[in-house]
Amino acid sequence: MEITDITIRKLTLESKMKAVVSITFDDQFVVHDVKVIEGNHGLFIAMPSRRTPEGEYKDIVHPINSTFRDILSEQVLAKYKDAIRSLSRGIDNLDEYEPYAGDEI
């Protein structure tokens, strides 16, 4: 399975949730609402989840093995860091930054 696109849908610097992204696989399947979170030990990704009646959060989708989770995390965090670098260079509208053209930021 190949990650064919990572789209940043929301980017914020004010909270622990830094970004919301969509990930496309094989140009045929998309997963929305993957979050980039700033934790105590750095950035990590959180898969889309729902709250159970007991108050727990359960992932709706998730990688089955740690190897694919690492690949997914690396690519999402790289895309996030690229977006932050582009903002620090003064590009306020990421639509002007070609890799993110069309993103809703």
Secondary structure, DSSP 8 states (H G I E B T S, - for coil): --EEEEEEEEE-SSSSEEEEEEEEETTTEEEEEEEEEEETTEEEEE--EEE-TTS-EEESS--SSHHHHHHHHHHHHHHHHHHHHHHHTT---GGGSGGGTT---
